[in-house]
């Protein structure tokens, strides 16, 4: 196997796929979905009513005065003499809600078809008003009241087995959010590119063109060349999304959803991000190699889905289990599975993000993935050689069992 031949096959695979409608549909579909969601969100925001709700305060002039001066609560306040008048004005649409008081208990009555009044903000305003009233009755000074209202400061840290402590909070939330998003991206990439590799190999095998190709190159060149070409295609796919994100950041830096993403990413620990990406990258390569092996066993295009379906289910296991991690730092079953290749790419980052695992644990999971990748590449090539020119009428299960019998039997290349 020569590097020149390898790159020739990789380049040909890359060029063929990047010019296809299927690849660009795969790239543009998520972007179009995001654009549609952004457009709908914009239309809803632009067409919604921004009319300030009118709230009547029943026979409480002091409370009405306070609410009028409360800049944090955007409402129009109207004094009402009694509850009967408030009900009449609410029915006629002159009020959107009214606030009544009885025995130090408040009742907010909203109109079914009026502007909505935030119950949360109303509670906050009433709490502050009640506290000020009690402070005035107790003759507390503004300084004393401020001291009374100042909440305590709580800093949360985690201590490792070695006695080291480190902060968490926002970083943990950001890390876990990134792990969850990474799980979705891995699943999308796997379902897309696993199928692409399978179709690439199955198409050449079913068209009997492999006899011609292998007369000029070796099976190793075809095997690793196609994998390299598809891997470059996946990298291009990811790079296009990065470029799209940078363009949005330049032309719409104040878009609220972009600001939310940037705020979240700002809290991500760099070491965690690098380790998670390495686990994901090696896992994707593992799935690609395994797909090439299985694709060599199929007889025609009709068996492609049968070959790749089990891998899709395996890829889902790790992602689904990430939702069961919270609150289970010592679950033996989940801890063991987080080291298992083909599952660890999503489960280990999630554990790491929740600080249920250490960087040392993640490094072990990464090494295990690399070992499996080397094993698949070495012994999988032998399976590829045995099957790429083998045509049978049996199903793929029989072909797989036949190949596994000779997996550890040395053959002359």
Secondary structure as UniProt FT lines:
FT   HELIX           3..18
FT   HELIX           21..47
FT   STRAND          54..58
FT   HELIX           61..69
FT   TURN            71..72
FT   STRAND          76..80
FT   HELIX           83..92
FT   STRAND          97..102
FT   TURN            103..104
FT   STRAND          105..110
FT   TURN            112..113
FT   HELIX           119..137
FT   TURN            138..139
FT   HELIX           142..149
FT   STRAND          157..159
FT   TURN            161..162
FT   STRAND          165..167
FT   HELIX           170..206
FT   TURN            207..208
FT   HELIX           210..216
FT   HELIX           219..251
FT   TURN            253..254
FT   HELIX           256..266
FT   HELIX           270..295
FT   TURN            296..297
FT   HELIX           301..303
FT   HELIX           304..321
FT   HELIX           322..324
FT   TURN            326..327
FT   TURN            329..330
FT   HELIX           332..337
FT   TURN            338..339
FT   TURN            341..343
FT   HELIX           344..353
FT   TURN            354..355
FT   HELIX           359..387
FT   TURN            388..389
FT   HELIX           396..405
FT   TURN            406..408
//
